[in-house]
Amino acid sequence: MHAELPRPVLALTPGLQLRRAVDTALVELQKVAHAERTEVLGAMRRVNDNLHGALAHTAAIGETCMIAAAVQAVHAAEGHLEASELSQARVALTTARERLTPPSAKKDLP
């Protein structure tokens, strides 16, 4: 008889995939902030598509209700991206990122 080893408990943070997408979106939008209009519009479309995919993933794994405030901010960002409102989209994404930051990580921030 072998004693069964205890299984490690894996605690995932809800919204991790969405947080990565939001972080990537903010970086991408910052890169094109002073670019030509066509480049900005292309980046905004790509970012919007990536956010839409991240929201779909979040819904598929049942996390939407756990991070509803962040999801709402990402939806707002998508609306701003569709309307070509870059600065408003960045504000909404920053709000989403704040809402996706675990309380323990917020303690470490200056």
Biopython code that builds the backbone (N, CA, C, O; Angstrom):
import numpy as np
from Bio.PDB.StructureBuilder import StructureBuilder

atoms = [
    (1, "MET", "N", (0.824, -1.180, 0.000)),
    (1, "MET", "CA", (0.000, 0.000, 0.000)),
    (1, "MET", "C", (0.869, 1.245, 0.000)),
    (1, "MET", "O", (1.790, 1.396, 0.803)),
    (2, "HIS", "N", (0.556, 2.092, -0.889)),
    (2, "HIS", "CA", (1.275, 3.357, -0.977)),
    (2, "HIS", "C", (0.393, 4.473, -0.441)),
    (2, "HIS", "O", (-0.794, 4.565, -0.755)),
    (3, "ALA", "N", (0.994, 5.294, 0.355)),
    (3, "ALA", "CA", (0.247, 6.461, 0.852)),
    (3, "ALA", "C", (0.126, 7.471, -0.283)),
    (3, "ALA", "O", (1.103, 7.802, -0.954)),
    (4, "GLU", "N", (-1.056, 7.932, -0.472)),
    (4, "GLU", "CA", (-1.275, 8.904, -1.541)),
    (4, "GLU", "C", (-0.766, 10.271, -1.097)),
    (4, "GLU", "O", (-1.101, 10.760, -0.018)),
    (5, "LEU", "N", (0.042, 10.867, -1.950)),
    (5, "LEU", "CA", (0.573, 12.192, -1.646)),
    (5, "LEU", "C", (-0.532, 13.234, -1.780)),
    (5, "LEU", "O", (-1.394, 13.124, -2.651)),
    (6, "PRO", "N", (-0.503, 14.227, -0.928)),
    (6, "PRO", "CA", (-1.525, 15.274, -1.052)),
    (6, "PRO", "C", (-1.353, 16.026, -2.372)),
    (6, "PRO", "O", (-0.237, 16.296, -2.818)),
    (7, "ARG", "N", (-2.457, 16.344, -2.963)),
    (7, "ARG", "CA", (-2.418, 17.080, -4.225)),
    (7, "ARG", "C", (-2.282, 18.565, -3.929)),
    (7, "ARG", "O", (-2.924, 19.092, -3.019)),
    (8, "PRO", "N", (-1.450, 19.225, -4.699)),
    (8, "PRO", "CA", (-1.316, 20.668, -4.474)),
    (8, "PRO", "C", (-2.611, 21.384, -4.867)),
    (8, "PRO", "O", (-3.289, 21.007, -5.823)),
    (9, "VAL", "N", (-2.919, 22.397, -4.120)),
    (9, "VAL", "CA", (-4.102, 23.193, -4.416)),
    (9, "VAL", "C", (-3.673, 24.322, -5.342)),
    (9, "VAL", "O", (-2.750, 25.079, -5.040)),
    (10, "LEU", "N", (-4.342, 24.417, -6.442)),
    (10, "LEU", "CA", (-4.023, 25.444, -7.423)),
    (10, "LEU", "C", (-5.126, 26.492, -7.393)),
    (10, "LEU", "O", (-6.266, 26.217, -7.766)),
    (11, "ALA", "N", (-4.785, 27.671, -6.957)),
    (11, "ALA", "CA", (-5.773, 28.752, -6.884)),
    (11, "ALA", "C", (-5.476, 29.760, -7.990)),
    (11, "ALA", "O", (-4.518, 30.528, -7.908)),
    (12, "LEU", "N", (-6.295, 29.744, -9.000)),
    (12, "LEU", "CA", (-6.115, 30.672, -10.106)),
    (12, "LEU", "C", (-6.848, 31.976, -9.818)),
    (12, "LEU", "O", (-7.911, 31.985, -9.198)),
    (13, "THR", "N", (-6.276, 33.042, -10.266)),
    (13, "THR", "CA", (-6.907, 34.343, -10.110)),
    (13, "THR", "C", (-7.911, 34.530, -11.237)),
    (13, "THR", "O", (-7.535, 34.448, -12.407)),
    (14, "PRO", "N", (-9.169, 34.776, -10.920)),
    (14, "PRO", "CA", (-10.155, 35.011, -11.986)),
    (14, "PRO", "C", (-9.748, 36.212, -12.837)),
    (14, "PRO", "O", (-9.286, 37.230, -12.320)),
    (15, "GLY", "N", (-9.926, 36.078, -14.127)),
    (15, "GLY", "CA", (-9.649, 37.185, -15.034)),
    (15, "GLY", "C", (-8.214, 37.288, -15.499)),
    (15, "GLY", "O", (-7.824, 38.305, -16.073)),
    (16, "LEU", "N", (-7.426, 36.268, -15.267)),
    (16, "LEU", "CA", (-6.014, 36.330, -15.648)),
    (16, "LEU", "C", (-5.845, 36.549, -17.152)),
    (16, "LEU", "O", (-5.043, 37.383, -17.571)),
    (17, "GLN", "N", (-6.591, 35.811, -17.956)),
    (17, "GLN", "CA", (-6.512, 35.957, -19.413)),
    (17, "GLN", "C", (-6.954, 37.361, -19.834)),
    (17, "GLN", "O", (-6.333, 37.978, -20.700)),
    (18, "LEU", "N", (-8.012, 37.855, -19.227)),
    (18, "LEU", "CA", (-8.500, 39.197, -19.559)),
    (18, "LEU", "C", (-7.482, 40.244, -19.133)),
    (18, "LEU", "O", (-7.275, 41.231, -19.840)),
    (19, "ARG", "N", (-6.852, 40.043, -17.997)),
    (19, "ARG", "CA", (-5.824, 40.987, -17.525)),
    (19, "ARG", "C", (-4.673, 41.049, -18.525)),
    (19, "ARG", "O", (-4.178, 42.132, -18.837)),
    (20, "ARG", "N", (-4.253, 39.905, -19.020)),
    (20, "ARG", "CA", (-3.171, 39.885, -20.021)),
    (20, "ARG", "C", (-3.584, 40.637, -21.277)),
    (20, "ARG", "O", (-2.795, 41.396, -21.839)),
    (21, "ALA", "N", (-4.810, 40.429, -21.714)),
    (21, "ALA", "CA", (-5.300, 41.115, -22.916)),
    (21, "ALA", "C", (-5.378, 42.619, -22.695)),
    (21, "ALA", "O", (-5.044, 43.396, -23.590)),
    (22, "VAL", "N", (-5.813, 43.033, -21.518)),
    (22, "VAL", "CA", (-5.896, 44.463, -21.198)),
    (22, "VAL", "C", (-4.495, 45.071, -21.159)),
    (22, "VAL", "O", (-4.276, 46.152, -21.707)),
    (23, "ASP", "N", (-3.557, 44.395, -20.525)),
    (23, "ASP", "CA", (-2.180, 44.894, -20.471)),
    (23, "ASP", "C", (-1.589, 45.027, -21.872)),
    (23, "ASP", "O", (-0.948, 46.028, -22.192)),
    (24, "THR", "N", (-1.807, 44.015, -22.700)),
    (24, "THR", "CA", (-1.316, 44.054, -24.079)),
    (24, "THR", "C", (-1.973, 45.191, -24.851)),
    (24, "THR", "O", (-1.307, 45.896, -25.609)),
    (25, "ALA", "N", (-3.269, 45.368, -24.661)),
    (25, "ALA", "CA", (-3.994, 46.438, -25.349)),
    (25, "ALA", "C", (-3.430, 47.803, -24.978)),
    (25, "ALA", "O", (-3.232, 48.651, -25.849)),
    (26, "LEU", "N", (-3.172, 48.018, -23.703)),
    (26, "LEU", "CA", (-2.628, 49.307, -23.273)),
    (26, "LEU", "C", (-1.258, 49.570, -23.893)),
    (26, "LEU", "O", (-0.964, 50.694, -24.298)),
    (27, "VAL", "N", (-0.426, 48.542, -23.967)),
    (27, "VAL", "CA", (0.895, 48.691, -24.587)),
    (27, "VAL", "C", (0.745, 49.008, -26.072)),
    (27, "VAL", "O", (1.396, 49.919, -26.583)),
    (28, "GLU", "N", (-0.105, 48.262, -26.760)),
    (28, "GLU", "CA", (-0.305, 48.475, -28.197)),
    (28, "GLU", "C", (-0.844, 49.875, -28.488)),
    (28, "GLU", "O", (-0.392, 50.535, -29.424)),
    (29, "LEU", "N", (-1.793, 50.320, -27.698)),
    (29, "LEU", "CA", (-2.368, 51.648, -27.925)),
    (29, "LEU", "C", (-1.365, 52.749, -27.601)),
    (29, "LEU", "O", (-1.380, 53.805, -28.235)),
    (30, "GLN", "N", (-0.505, 52.518, -26.632)),
    (30, "GLN", "CA", (0.538, 53.500, -26.313)),
    (30, "GLN", "C", (1.532, 53.611, -27.466)),
    (30, "GLN", "O", (1.992, 54.706, -27.788)),
    (31, "LYS", "N", (1.862, 52.484, -28.085)),
    (31, "LYS", "CA", (2.824, 52.472, -29.193)),
    (31, "LYS", "C", (2.359, 53.323, -30.363)),
    (31, "LYS", "O", (3.177, 53.941, -31.044)),
    (32, "VAL", "N", (1.058, 53.361, -30.604)),
    (32, "VAL", "CA", (0.546, 54.072, -31.782)),
    (32, "VAL", "C", (-0.084, 55.419, -31.434)),
    (32, "VAL", "O", (-0.729, 56.038, -32.281)),
    (33, "ALA", "N", (0.095, 55.866, -30.216)),
    (33, "ALA", "CA", (-0.561, 57.103, -29.775)),
    (33, "ALA", "C", (-0.215, 58.303, -30.660)),
    (33, "ALA", "O", (-1.042, 59.196, -30.844)),
    (34, "HIS", "N", (0.990, 58.325, -31.202)),
    (34, "HIS", "CA", (1.407, 59.465, -32.023)),
    (34, "HIS", "C", (1.689, 59.057, -33.467)),
    (34, "HIS", "O", (2.411, 59.749, -34.185)),
    (35, "ALA", "N", (1.124, 57.947, -33.881)),
    (35, "ALA", "CA", (1.331, 57.442, -35.242)),
    (35, "ALA", "C", (0.315, 58.066, -36.199)),
    (35, "ALA", "O", (-0.559, 58.835, -35.798)),
    (36, "GLU", "N", (0.458, 57.712, -37.464)),
    (36, "GLU", "CA", (-0.497, 58.186, -38.471)),
    (36, "GLU", "C", (-1.864, 57.575, -38.207)),
    (36, "GLU", "O", (-1.981, 56.504, -37.611)),
    (37, "ARG", "N", (-2.885, 58.273, -38.659)),
    (37, "ARG", "CA", (-4.268, 57.865, -38.378)),
    (37, "ARG", "C", (-4.558, 56.438, -38.841)),
    (37, "ARG", "O", (-5.207, 55.680, -38.119)),
    (38, "THR", "N", (-4.091, 56.059, -40.027)),
    (38, "THR", "CA", (-4.380, 54.708, -40.524)),
    (38, "THR", "C", (-3.750, 53.646, -39.628)),
    (38, "THR", "O", (-4.344, 52.594, -39.390)),
    (39, "GLU", "N", (-2.549, 53.925, -39.133)),
    (39, "GLU", "CA", (-1.887, 52.970, -38.238)),
    (39, "GLU", "C", (-2.630, 52.878, -36.902)),
    (39, "GLU", "O", (-2.782, 51.792, -36.343)),
    (40, "VAL", "N", (-3.088, 54.015, -36.402)),
    (40, "VAL", "CA", (-3.843, 54.044, -35.148)),
    (40, "VAL", "C", (-5.139, 53.259, -35.302)),
    (40, "VAL", "O", (-5.489, 52.459, -34.435)),
    (41, "LEU", "N", (-5.847, 53.485, -36.399)),
    (41, "LEU", "CA", (-7.120, 52.797, -36.622)),
    (41, "LEU", "C", (-6.923, 51.291, -36.741)),
    (41, "LEU", "O", (-7.720, 50.514, -36.215)),
    (42, "GLY", "N", (-5.862, 50.877, -37.433)),
    (42, "GLY", "CA", (-5.565, 49.449, -37.548)),
    (42, "GLY", "C", (-5.261, 48.827, -36.194)),
    (42, "GLY", "O", (-5.730, 47.732, -35.884)),
    (43, "ALA", "N", (-4.477, 49.531, -35.396)),
    (43, "ALA", "CA", (-4.149, 49.031, -34.055)),
    (43, "ALA", "C", (-5.401, 48.949, -33.194)),
    (43, "ALA", "O", (-5.570, 47.998, -32.431)),
    (44, "MET", "N", (-6.275, 49.935, -33.311)),
    (44, "MET", "CA", (-7.507, 49.934, -32.523)),
    (44, "MET", "C", (-8.397, 48.752, -32.901)),
    (44, "MET", "O", (-9.027, 48.147, -32.033)),
    (45, "ARG", "N", (-8.450, 48.422, -34.187)),
    (45, "ARG", "CA", (-9.245, 47.262, -34.621)),
    (45, "ARG", "C", (-8.654, 45.966, -34.072)),
    (45, "ARG", "O", (-9.383, 45.105, -33.581)),
    (46, "ARG", "N", (-7.330, 45.832, -34.158)),
    (46, "ARG", "CA", (-6.667, 44.619, -33.645)),
    (46, "ARG", "C", (-6.870, 44.477, -32.136)),
    (46, "ARG", "O", (-7.179, 43.394, -31.639)),
    (47, "VAL", "N", (-6.695, 45.570, -31.427)),
    (47, "VAL", "CA", (-6.878, 45.552, -29.975)),
    (47, "VAL", "C", (-8.311, 45.168, -29.636)),
    (47, "VAL", "O", (-8.545, 44.357, -28.740)),
    (48, "ASN", "N", (-9.267, 45.751, -30.350)),
    (48, "ASN", "CA", (-10.678, 45.449, -30.106)),
    (48, "ASN", "C", (-10.962, 43.967, -30.352)),
    (48, "ASN", "O", (-11.671, 43.332, -29.571)),
    (49, "ASP", "N", (-10.417, 43.422, -31.425)),
    (49, "ASP", "CA", (-10.595, 41.992, -31.714)),
    (49, "ASP", "C", (-10.011, 41.127, -30.594)),
    (49, "ASP", "O", (-10.628, 40.153, -30.165)),
    (50, "ASN", "N", (-8.816, 41.494, -30.127)),
    (50, "ASN", "CA", (-8.175, 40.721, -29.056)),
    (50, "ASN", "C", (-8.966, 40.804, -27.753)),
    (50, "ASN", "O", (-9.099, 39.812, -27.037)),
    (51, "LEU", "N", (-9.488, 41.986, -27.451)),
    (51, "LEU", "CA", (-10.302, 42.135, -26.241)),
    (51, "LEU", "C", (-11.578, 41.310, -26.348)),
    (51, "LEU", "O", (-12.012, 40.681, -25.382)),
    (52, "HIS", "N", (-12.171, 41.324, -27.537)),
    (52, "HIS", "CA", (-13.395, 40.549, -27.748)),
    (52, "HIS", "C", (-13.119, 39.057, -27.517)),
    (52, "HIS", "O", (-13.919, 38.361, -26.891)),
    (53, "GLY", "N", (-11.993, 38.581, -28.023)),
    (53, "GLY", "CA", (-11.609, 37.183, -27.810)),
    (53, "GLY", "C", (-11.369, 36.872, -26.341)),
    (53, "GLY", "O", (-11.764, 35.813, -25.855)),
    (54, "ALA", "N", (-10.724, 37.791, -25.635)),
    (54, "ALA", "CA", (-10.472, 37.582, -24.206)),
    (54, "ALA", "C", (-11.775, 37.562, -23.416)),
    (54, "ALA", "O", (-11.919, 36.784, -22.473)),
    (55, "LEU", "N", (-12.728, 38.419, -23.798)),
    (55, "LEU", "CA", (-14.037, 38.406, -23.134)),
    (55, "LEU", "C", (-14.766, 37.091, -23.406)),
    (55, "LEU", "O", (-15.418, 36.544, -22.516)),
    (56, "ALA", "N", (-14.656, 36.590, -24.630)),
    (56, "ALA", "CA", (-15.292, 35.314, -24.969)),
    (56, "ALA", "C", (-14.677, 34.182, -24.143)),
    (56, "ALA", "O", (-15.389, 33.311, -23.643)),
    (57, "HIS", "N", (-13.364, 34.204, -24.009)),
    (57, "HIS", "CA", (-12.677, 33.194, -23.193)),
    (57, "HIS", "C", (-13.140, 33.282, -21.736)),
    (57, "HIS", "O", (-13.410, 32.268, -21.093)),
    (58, "THR", "N", (-13.223, 34.503, -21.235)),
    (58, "THR", "CA", (-13.667, 34.726, -19.854)),
    (58, "THR", "C", (-15.062, 34.156, -19.638)),
    (58, "THR", "O", (-15.331, 33.519, -18.619)),
    (59, "ALA", "N", (-15.942, 34.387, -20.598)),
    (59, "ALA", "CA", (-17.310, 33.860, -20.497)),
    (59, "ALA", "C", (-17.313, 32.334, -20.596)),
    (59, "ALA", "O", (-18.045, 31.659, -19.872)),
    (60, "ALA", "N", (-16.492, 31.799, -21.494)),
    (60, "ALA", "CA", (-16.477, 30.354, -21.716)),
    (60, "ALA", "C", (-16.032, 29.578, -20.479)),
    (60, "ALA", "O", (-16.487, 28.457, -20.251)),
    (61, "ILE", "N", (-15.152, 30.165, -19.686)),
    (61, "ILE", "CA", (-14.683, 29.444, -18.499)),
    (61, "ILE", "C", (-15.431, 29.874, -17.231)),
    (61, "ILE", "O", (-15.059, 29.494, -16.121)),
    (62, "GLY", "N", (-16.474, 30.659, -17.410)),
    (62, "GLY", "CA", (-17.366, 30.996, -16.302)),
    (62, "GLY", "C", (-16.856, 32.036, -15.325)),
    (62, "GLY", "O", (-17.246, 32.034, -14.158)),
    (63, "GLU", "N", (-15.990, 32.924, -15.786)),
    (63, "GLU", "CA", (-15.430, 33.926, -14.881)),
    (63, "GLU", "C", (-16.122, 35.287, -14.950)),
    (63, "GLU", "O", (-15.862, 36.151, -14.113)),
    (64, "THR", "N", (-16.979, 35.484, -15.915)),
    (64, "THR", "CA", (-17.568, 36.807, -16.124)),
    (64, "THR", "C", (-18.194, 37.372, -14.857)),
    (64, "THR", "O", (-17.969, 38.534, -14.520)),
    (65, "CYS", "N", (-18.971, 36.569, -14.158)),
    (65, "CYS", "CA", (-19.651, 37.073, -12.955)),
    (65, "CYS", "C", (-18.669, 37.368, -11.826)),
    (65, "CYS", "O", (-18.971, 38.171, -10.942)),
    (66, "MET", "N", (-17.503, 36.734, -11.842)),
    (66, "MET", "CA", (-16.513, 36.959, -10.783)),
    (66, "MET", "C", (-15.768, 38.274, -10.954)),
    (66, "MET", "O", (-15.239, 38.829, -9.991)),
    (67, "ILE", "N", (-15.730, 38.767, -12.185)),
    (67, "ILE", "CA", (-14.985, 39.994, -12.485)),
    (67, "ILE", "C", (-15.865, 40.953, -13.283)),
    (67, "ILE", "O", (-15.401, 41.610, -14.216)),
    (68, "ALA", "N", (-17.123, 41.023, -12.908)),
    (68, "ALA", "CA", (-18.116, 41.785, -13.674)),
    (68, "ALA", "C", (-17.737, 43.249, -13.860)),
    (68, "ALA", "O", (-17.961, 43.806, -14.935)),
    (69, "ALA", "N", (-17.171, 43.882, -12.846)),
    (69, "ALA", "CA", (-16.815, 45.300, -12.967)),
    (69, "ALA", "C", (-15.727, 45.505, -14.021)),
    (69, "ALA", "O", (-15.767, 46.475, -14.778)),
    (70, "ALA", "N", (-14.765, 44.598, -14.068)),
    (70, "ALA", "CA", (-13.705, 44.691, -15.073)),
    (70, "ALA", "C", (-14.259, 44.411, -16.466)),
    (70, "ALA", "O", (-13.887, 45.077, -17.432)),
    (71, "VAL", "N", (-15.141, 43.433, -16.566)),
    (71, "VAL", "CA", (-15.770, 43.111, -17.854)),
    (71, "VAL", "C", (-16.540, 44.325, -18.370)),
    (71, "VAL", "O", (-16.494, 44.637, -19.560)),
    (72, "GLN", "N", (-17.238, 44.996, -17.482)),
    (72, "GLN", "CA", (-17.984, 46.194, -17.869)),
    (72, "GLN", "C", (-17.032, 47.269, -18.410)),
    (72, "GLN", "O", (-17.345, 47.924, -19.404)),
    (73, "ALA", "N", (-15.890, 47.451, -17.774)),
    (73, "ALA", "CA", (-14.914, 48.437, -18.239)),
    (73, "ALA", "C", (-14.341, 48.051, -19.599)),
    (73, "ALA", "O", (-14.111, 48.919, -20.441)),
    (74, "VAL", "N", (-14.110, 46.761, -19.820)),
    (74, "VAL", "CA", (-13.596, 46.312, -21.121)),
    (74, "VAL", "C", (-14.656, 46.521, -22.201)),
    (74, "VAL", "O", (-14.329, 46.920, -23.319)),
    (75, "HIS", "N", (-15.913, 46.257, -21.878)),
    (75, "HIS", "CA", (-16.988, 46.530, -22.839)),
    (75, "HIS", "C", (-17.020, 48.019, -23.191)),
    (75, "HIS", "O", (-17.210, 48.380, -24.352)),
    (76, "ALA", "N", (-16.838, 48.873, -22.198)),
    (76, "ALA", "CA", (-16.798, 50.316, -22.456)),
    (76, "ALA", "C", (-15.623, 50.654, -23.370)),
    (76, "ALA", "O", (-15.757, 51.470, -24.282)),
    (77, "ALA", "N", (-14.479, 50.030, -23.127)),
    (77, "ALA", "CA", (-13.301, 50.260, -23.973)),
    (77, "ALA", "C", (-13.578, 49.834, -25.408)),
    (77, "ALA", "O", (-13.184, 50.522, -26.349)),
    (78, "GLU", "N", (-14.254, 48.704, -25.576)),
    (78, "GLU", "CA", (-14.596, 48.249, -26.928)),
    (78, "GLU", "C", (-15.460, 49.280, -27.644)),
    (78, "GLU", "O", (-15.251, 49.561, -28.824)),
    (79, "GLY", "N", (-16.423, 49.836, -26.936)),
    (79, "GLY", "CA", (-17.271, 50.867, -27.533)),
    (79, "GLY", "C", (-16.468, 52.084, -27.952)),
    (79, "GLY", "O", (-16.705, 52.651, -29.019)),
    (80, "HIS", "N", (-15.524, 52.486, -27.123)),
    (80, "HIS", "CA", (-14.673, 53.631, -27.463)),
    (80, "HIS", "C", (-13.765, 53.306, -28.646)),
    (80, "HIS", "O", (-13.529, 54.161, -29.500)),
    (81, "LEU", "N", (-13.257, 52.085, -28.700)),
    (81, "LEU", "CA", (-12.412, 51.694, -29.830)),
    (81, "LEU", "C", (-13.209, 51.702, -31.128)),
    (81, "LEU", "O", (-12.713, 52.156, -32.159)),
    (82, "GLU", "N", (-14.437, 51.202, -31.083)),
    (82, "GLU", "CA", (-15.289, 51.201, -32.276)),
    (82, "GLU", "C", (-15.599, 52.619, -32.742)),
    (82, "GLU", "O", (-15.776, 52.859, -33.937)),
    (83, "ALA", "N", (-15.663, 53.556, -31.801)),
    (83, "ALA", "CA", (-15.949, 54.956, -32.125)),
    (83, "ALA", "C", (-14.665, 55.756, -32.384)),
    (83, "ALA", "O", (-14.712, 56.977, -32.529)),
    (84, "SER", "N", (-13.527, 55.068, -32.440)),
    (84, "SER", "CA", (-12.217, 55.698, -32.665)),
    (84, "SER", "C", (-11.872, 56.723, -31.593)),
    (84, "SER", "O", (-11.261, 57.751, -31.883)),
    (85, "GLU", "N", (-12.259, 56.445, -30.373)),
    (85, "GLU", "CA", (-11.976, 57.329, -29.239)),
    (85, "GLU", "C", (-10.824, 56.728, -28.428)),
    (85, "GLU", "O", (-11.032, 56.046, -27.425)),
    (86, "LEU", "N", (-9.609, 57.004, -28.893)),
    (86, "LEU", "CA", (-8.420, 56.372, -28.321)),
    (86, "LEU", "C", (-8.233, 56.698, -26.844)),
    (86, "LEU", "O", (-8.037, 55.790, -26.036)),
    (87, "SER", "N", (-8.288, 57.959, -26.480)),
    (87, "SER", "CA", (-8.011, 58.317, -25.085)),
    (87, "SER", "C", (-9.063, 57.749, -24.135)),
    (87, "SER", "O", (-8.726, 57.306, -23.037)),
    (88, "GLN", "N", (-10.330, 57.757, -24.541)),
    (88, "GLN", "CA", (-11.376, 57.192, -23.689)),
    (88, "GLN", "C", (-11.211, 55.682, -23.551)),
    (88, "GLN", "O", (-11.465, 55.117, -22.487)),
    (89, "ALA", "N", (-10.782, 55.031, -24.638)),
    (89, "ALA", "CA", (-10.537, 53.585, -24.589)),
    (89, "ALA", "C", (-9.422, 53.274, -23.598)),
    (89, "ALA", "O", (-9.517, 52.316, -22.831)),
    (90, "ARG", "N", (-8.374, 54.079, -23.616)),
    (90, "ARG", "CA", (-7.259, 53.855, -22.690)),
    (90, "ARG", "C", (-7.691, 54.060, -21.241)),
    (90, "ARG", "O", (-7.256, 53.326, -20.353)),
    (91, "VAL", "N", (-8.539, 55.048, -21.000)),
    (91, "VAL", "CA", (-9.047, 55.270, -19.638)),
    (91, "VAL", "C", (-9.859, 54.057, -19.181)),
    (91, "VAL", "O", (-9.693, 53.579, -18.059)),
    (92, "ALA", "N", (-10.735, 53.563, -20.053)),
    (92, "ALA", "CA", (-11.557, 52.397, -19.707)),
    (92, "ALA", "C", (-10.686, 51.164, -19.468)),
    (92, "ALA", "O", (-10.960, 50.376, -18.563)),
    (93, "LEU", "N", (-9.644, 50.995, -20.272)),
    (93, "LEU", "CA", (-8.748, 49.850, -20.092)),
    (93, "LEU", "C", (-7.941, 49.968, -18.799)),
    (93, "LEU", "O", (-7.684, 48.967, -18.129)),
    (94, "THR", "N", (-7.549, 51.174, -18.457)),
    (94, "THR", "CA", (-6.843, 51.384, -17.192)),
    (94, "THR", "C", (-7.760, 51.049, -16.017)),
    (94, "THR", "O", (-7.326, 50.454, -15.030)),
    (95, "THR", "N", (-9.017, 51.432, -16.131)),
    (95, "THR", "CA", (-10.004, 51.088, -15.104)),
    (95, "THR", "C", (-10.155, 49.572, -15.004)),
    (95, "THR", "O", (-10.196, 49.017, -13.906)),
    (96, "ALA", "N", (-10.236, 48.909, -16.155)),
    (96, "ALA", "CA", (-10.351, 47.445, -16.162)),
    (96, "ALA", "C", (-9.140, 46.809, -15.493)),
    (96, "ALA", "O", (-9.281, 45.872, -14.707)),
    (97, "ARG", "N", (-7.957, 47.315, -15.803)),
    (97, "ARG", "CA", (-6.740, 46.754, -15.206)),
    (97, "ARG", "C", (-6.761, 46.920, -13.688)),
    (97, "ARG", "O", (-6.391, 46.000, -12.958)),
    (98, "GLU", "N", (-7.189, 48.079, -13.214)),
    (98, "GLU", "CA", (-7.281, 48.294, -11.765)),
    (98, "GLU", "C", (-8.260, 47.309, -11.130)),
    (98, "GLU", "O", (-8.017, 46.792, -10.039)),
    (99, "ARG", "N", (-9.362, 47.059, -11.821)),
    (99, "ARG", "CA", (-10.373, 46.142, -11.291)),
    (99, "ARG", "C", (-9.928, 44.683, -11.362)),
    (99, "ARG", "O", (-10.473, 43.831, -10.661)),
    (100, "LEU", "N", (-8.950, 44.398, -12.197)),
    (100, "LEU", "CA", (-8.432, 43.034, -12.333)),
    (100, "LEU", "C", (-7.211, 42.778, -11.456)),
    (100, "LEU", "O", (-6.739, 41.644, -11.370)),
    (101, "THR", "N", (-6.699, 43.809, -10.811)),
    (101, "THR", "CA", (-5.534, 43.651, -9.955)),
    (101, "THR", "C", (-5.977, 43.104, -8.606)),
    (101, "THR", "O", (-6.791, 43.726, -7.923)),
    (102, "PRO", "N", (-5.447, 41.938, -8.212)),
    (102, "PRO", "CA", (-5.837, 41.353, -6.925)),
    (102, "PRO", "C", (-5.479, 42.288, -5.771)),
    (102, "PRO", "O", (-4.481, 43.005, -5.847)),
    (103, "PRO", "N", (-6.280, 42.289, -4.706)),
    (103, "PRO", "CA", (-6.010, 43.162, -3.558)),
    (103, "PRO", "C", (-4.602, 42.997, -2.993)),
    (103, "PRO", "O", (-3.992, 43.977, -2.564)),
    (104, "SER", "N", (-4.082, 41.779, -2.987)),
    (104, "SER", "CA", (-2.734, 41.555, -2.451)),
    (104, "SER", "C", (-1.679, 42.267, -3.288)),
    (104, "SER", "O", (-0.686, 42.749, -2.744)),
    (105, "ALA", "N", (-1.878, 42.341, -4.603)),
    (105, "ALA", "CA", (-0.927, 43.027, -5.477)),
    (105, "ALA", "C", (-1.041, 44.538, -5.327)),
    (105, "ALA", "O", (-0.052, 45.251, -5.498)),
    (106, "LYS", "N", (-2.229, 45.033, -5.009)),
    (106, "LYS", "CA", (-2.416, 46.474, -4.835)),
    (106, "LYS", "C", (-1.644, 46.989, -3.625)),
    (106, "LYS", "O", (-1.221, 48.145, -3.608)),
    (107, "LYS", "N", (-1.456, 46.148, -2.619)),
    (107, "LYS", "CA", (-0.702, 46.555, -1.432)),
    (107, "LYS", "C", (0.752, 46.838, -1.776)),
    (107, "LYS", "O", (1.399, 47.670, -1.140)),
    (108, "ASP", "N", (1.268, 46.132, -2.801)),
    (108, "ASP", "CA", (2.668, 46.270, -3.184)),
    (108, "ASP", "C", (2.912, 47.471, -4.082)),
    (108, "ASP", "O", (4.062, 47.846, -4.307)),
    (109, "LEU", "N", (1.844, 48.086, -4.602)),
    (109, "LEU", "CA", (1.996, 49.217, -5.511)),
    (109, "LEU", "C", (2.261, 50.490, -4.721)),
    (109, "LEU", "O", (1.760, 50.654, -3.608)),
    (110, "PRO", "N", (3.067, 51.410, -5.311)),
    (110, "PRO", "CA", (3.354, 52.670, -4.609)),
    (110, "PRO", "C", (2.139, 53.566, -4.539)),
    (110, "PRO", "O", (2.210, 54.662, -3.983)),
]
sb = StructureBuilder()
sb.init_structure("model")
sb.init_model(0)
sb.init_chain("A")
sb.init_seg("    ")
for serial, (resi, resn, name, xyz) in enumerate(atoms, 1):
    if name == "N":
        sb.init_residue(resn, " ", resi, " ")
    sb.init_atom(name, np.array(xyz, "f"), 0.0, 1.0, " ", f" {name:<3s}", serial, name[0])
structure = sb.get_structure()
